[in-house]
Amino acid sequence: MMHSLPDIRHSDEIAALLAVAAEGSFVAAGRALQRHPSIVSKRVAAMEARLGIRLIERSTRQLRLTDAGAQLAQRLRAAIEQISAAEQQASAGAGEVRGVLRVAFPAAMGRQWLAPMLPAFLAAHPHVSIVADYSERFVDLIAEGFDLAIRLGELHDSRLIAKKLGEHRRILCASPAYIAAHGQPASPQALLDHNCLRFSGFASFPAWRLSCGEQQQTVMVNGSMTANDSEALLAAARAGVGILGAGEWLLSRDLAAGRLLPVLPDWQLDAQGGIYLVRPSARFAAASTLAFKAWLEDCFRDGPPWRTAAQ
């Protein structure tokens, strides 16, 4: 028995409802769909009229999905994911690595270490194109349609399939000029007497959780500069402003060149976590996804590139 498919008007209505559910307003939904908010509103109203049920409660200040609207949006998202998985499985059946691969990278680490590596993958797979997103935020792979992502630190999303590529080490350092002027701290508690450059993206912010073997200490550090951008803090550390705690990937070149010196080298900052390759568990892995996964695992086989580059 053949089931009739929704016509293009119904598809537009579905897109409008899902955009409103995801964005929380007609204005934001309009931006996401690149449509005027009034068009989005009309499409949702048309869907309500067609189904004979209220999907969204509107007021002058806010809107919210009704129970029926929320349930419908959830089922429609699940259906779209199944359609996407079916399409990917069909394209993978051809056995050829081709298509568009959407990947999400941490912004600074992605620019410094992963972006220079991508041309090698594209050269090996000429029928694949990559759409890369560089951002410090944790993208929602399933909702935003990403095939793969690199995550640093601890993983909390149980919906993802994760492959650990390596350890994520965070260390402390400062410029030779800062050390000459202020000396080396002898213990984590001595950091309280130093100017510490603080990254607001740490899960423990504003505390620094330090570990040395079985020893663990938490220090509420203070300093003259706080930022959500690690490269900005690195520039301040190079200039002698203070002590920086950051990922080894960010500091390795400056440490190798002598622009920065280790601080409390036996201690590690926020030691838990790793470097992970993650993908949606509910999505069928296309040939391009599996090829990228295998290639990236090979790139990290002998250690992260920031360590192998220093050898």
N, C-alpha and C positions, 0 to 999 in steps of 0.2 A: 504494500500500500504506500503510495506516494503522499508525502506531507507537503503542503504548500508552504513556500518560504515567504517571509515578510517582504513587502515591496519597499522601494527606496524611501518612501515617506516614513514608513515604520522604522527603518534603520536610522533615519535622522532623529526620530523621537527617542529611540533607545540611546543614541549617542548623547543627546541632550540630557536625559535623565541621569545617565552614568556620570556625566561631567558635573552636574549639579551635586550629585551625591559625593563625588570626590573632592570638589572645590569648595562647597558650602555656600555658594551664592551664584546668582545668575551672571553677575559681572565677571567673577573669576572663571565661571564655566565658559562664558563667551570668549574670554582671552584664550583659554585652553583649546577651544574649537575654532578660534579665529572667526567668530561670528558676533554680531551685535547681541547684547543681553536680551533685547526684546524678542529676537528670533528664537533664542533658547527658551525663553518663557512661553512663547506661542507653541513651540513643539511639545513642551511638557503638557501644556493645557490641552493640546490636541490628543495626546496620548491618554490623558485623564478622561476626556470626552468619549474617546473610542472604547475605553475599558469600563467606563461608568463608575469610576472610583477615584477618590482624592489621593494623590500620591505625595503631594507636598503641601504643608501648611505654610501660608505666607502671612507676613505682617509687615508693617512699615519699617521695622528694625532688623528682622531676621527671618530666616526660613528654616524649616526642618522637614525631614522626610517623615511621613506617617509610617505606621508599622507595615502597612501594605506596600508603601513605596520602598521602604528599606528591604523588605523581603524580595520584592521584584528586582531591585537593583542587584542584590546578592546573587540571585539565580541567573540574571542576565550576564553578570561578570563571569560566573562559572561556565555558562554556555559558550561565551566568547573564548575563554581559555581552552575549552575543549576543541572548538573550531580551529584555533591557532595551533594546538598540538597536532590535530589531524593534518593540517596543511604541512607542518614541519615534518611529520612522519612520511607524508607522501613525497616531499621533495628529497628527503634523506634516502628514500628508496632508490633513487637514481644512482646512488653510490658515488656521485661526483661532489667534491667539496666546492660549493658555490653558494651565492646568495649574500644577503646583508646580515652582518653580525653586529649587534648592539652591545657594547661593553661599557662598564662604569669603573672608573679608576679614582683612587684618592688624588686630589688635585696636585699637590706639590710633589709627592713621590711619583705619581704618574707622569708628570711633565719631565722630571729629572731622569728617571730610570726606565720607565716602560715605553714612553713615546719614542725614544731613539731605537728601541728594539722592534717596533711594529713594522717598519719597512721590510725587515727580513721575512716576517710572516707573509706579508702581502706578495713579496717576490716569489715565495714558495707556493702560494695559492692565488694565482692571477684572476680567478673567477669569484673571489670573495672581496667584498667591500666592507669596511669597518666604520661604524658610527660610534665615536668615543665620547663619553661624557666625563669631564674632569671636575670633580666636586668634593669638598670635604664632608658634605652631608651623606648620610646613609640612604641611598635611593631604595625605593620599594621595587625590587626586581619584577615581582609579579604584576603589580598594578601599573608600572610604568613600561612594561614590555621589554626589559633587558634580558639578554641571553646569558650574560656572565658579568661578574664583578670581582674586583680585588678588594678585600677587607683587611684592615689592620686592627689588631687588638683582640678583644673577646667577641665571640659570636653569641647572639641572643635569639635570632630568628630561626625557629625550629622548622619552618617551611622550606628551608634551603638545603641543598646538597653541598657539602663543603669538602674541599681537598686542601689540607695544610701544605703549603709550599715551603715553609721555614719558620724559624723563630723570629719574633719581632722584639728586638732589643732596644731599650731606651737607656741612654747614658747621660752623664753630666759632663759639661766642659765649659771652658772660659778662655779668653784670649791671653796670650803671654803678658800683655800690658796690664790686664786686670789682676792676674795672679801676682805680678811684681808689685802692684800697688796695695793689694789687700790680702795676699797670702792664700795658701791652700787651706780650706776647711779640713779639720782632722776627723770630723764625725758628722753624721747627718744633722745632729742638733746644732752644730756650728753653722749650718746654713742660715740659721735665724739671724746671724750677724752679718750676712752678705746680701747683696742686691741680686735677687733671683728674677730671671725673665720668665714670665708665666704664660703658658699656653692654655687658653680657656677651654679648649676642646677636650682636655683630659677628663676621663670619667670621674676622677677623684678631685678635680679642681674645686677649691684652691689649694688642696693638700697635695704634697708629694709623698707617695708611698714608695719607700726604698727597701730593698732586700739584699742581703748578703748571705747566701747559703740559707741556713735556718733562721737567721736574724731578720727581723722586720721592724722598721721604724716609720712612723708617719710624722711629717713635719709640715706645719702651716707656714709656708714660706711667704715672704713679702718682697716687693721690688717696685722699681719705678716704671716698669713697662709690662702690660698685659695685652695679649692680642689673640685673635682666633686664626692668625696666619703664621705658620711656622717659619716661612722664609723671611718675614719681617723681623721675627725674633732672632733669627740667625744673623741678619745684618747688624742688629744691635750687639750681639755677642762678639762678632768680628771687630766691632768698633770699641770694645772694651767696656761696655755698659754694665755687664753682669754675668752671672752663671746661668747657662741654658741647659734645660733638660729636654731631650728630644730623641727621636728615632735615630738609630745608627745610620740609616739610609740618608738622613739629612746632613749628618756631621762628618761622614767618612772622608770626603775629599778635603775638607778643611783640616781635619786631624792629620791626614797623610801629608799635607803641605806645611804643617806647623802653624797654621793661622789660629788654631785652637789647641788647647791642651786638656787632657782628661782631668776631671775633678772627681774625687772619691772613686777611683777606678774599680775598687772591689765591690762597689754597690751598683745596683741596677734600679731604674725607675719604672714603676708599674710593670713588674716582670711578667705578669700573666698575659697570655694572648699569643697570637702568631700572625703570619701572613697567609691569608686564605684565598683560594679561588672558589667562588660560590656561584651556584646557578639554581633556578627555581626547580623544586622537586616535582611540581605538578606538570612540568613541561617536557615533552619528548625532546631528546637531545638530537638536533640536526647534525649532519656530517660536518658542517663548518664549526659548530660548537665543540664537537669532539676533537676536531683537528686543532683548534686554538688551545683547548685544554692540554692536549698532548705536547704541543709546542712550548707552552708556558712552563709545564712541568719539566721539560728538558732544559729550559733556560735556567731553572732554579736547582737543577739536579746536583751541581757541585757547590751549591750555596747561593745566597742572594747576590745579584750582580754587583752591589756596592762592596761586597767582601771579595768576590773573585777579581774585581777590577783593581783592588789594592794589592793583590798577591803578585 
